[in-house]
Amino acid sequence: HECIIKRPHADDVLLSVNAVPIRRESDAVDHVLLTLEDITARRAHVETRERQVDLFRKAQDIANVGAWEYDLRTEEFYWTDQVYELYGLPTDVAVTSERGIEGYHPSDRADIRAAFERAVGSGESYDLELRLIDANDDLRWVRTRGEPQYNDDGEVVRVRGTIQDITERKTREDELQQMRNAVDRAPIGIVVSDPTQEDNPLIYVNDGFV
């Protein structure tokens, strides 16, 4: 049983109370052995951890960020539901590091493979923007990050990371770049000035103006 002990001159404590009957040869209860353990700190740690996990899950849902973890000791790979969704796979599909790498565009696989191997082998973090091809052959741009985790001896024991769909941002950047290219090559002169600065300086001119 867990109960709270209210102390008059100190903070309340949460106790775990265990009772074990001590019986006679006739099987009648002779004594009851009680043990009391202060679990205040342990419970606070668990509650903090649960809040962090819940916050992380909510953040993933809001930002559409998936998380993954690879354990070097067991070679187990774990994906959150958001990662499965990005890959277009059902959540009951078994995943491996190789399965994750194979989901990337053929031209980007060497980059993600080298980054992952460096994270596992030498503890080097990575942050890359690459193309992912899901199970429906739809191409997405993703930002993938990997961070090594160490044990007390300084050895890499797991790699954790996130993966986020940035297709919309990349599309906007490409469209903006196309517009810039069109403006740069326009046969007429185009200038942009900044009236908020002294003397209203020109902050952009295209080749046509030059």
Salt bridges, closest charged atoms under 4 A:
GLU2 OE1 - ARG43 NH2 2.72
ASP12 OD2 - LYS6 NZ 3.34
ASP27 OD1 - ARG23 NE 3.86
ASP30 OD1 - ARG24 NE 3.41
ASP30 OD2 - HIS31 ND1 3.16
GLU37 OE2 - ARG42 NH1 3.59
ASP54 OD2 - LYS58 NZ 2.70
GLU69 OE1 - ARG160 NE 2.45
ASP71 OD1 - ARG73 NE 3.35
GLU98 OE1 - ARG113 NH1 2.90
GLU102 OE1 - ARG109 NH1 3.62
GLU102 OE2 - ARG113 NH2 3.56
ASP108 OD2 - ARG131 NE 3.00
GLU124 OE2 - ARG118 NE 3.44
ASP127 OD2 - ARG143 NH2 2.49
ASP127 OD2 - ARG145 NE 3.56
GLU129 OE2 - ARG169 NH2 2.72
GLU129 OE1 - LYS170 NZ 3.38
ASP134 OD2 - ARG140 NE 3.55
ASP165 OD2 - ARG140 NH1 2.88
GLU168 OE2 - ARG172 NH1 3.36
GLU173 OE2 - ARG169 NE 3.02
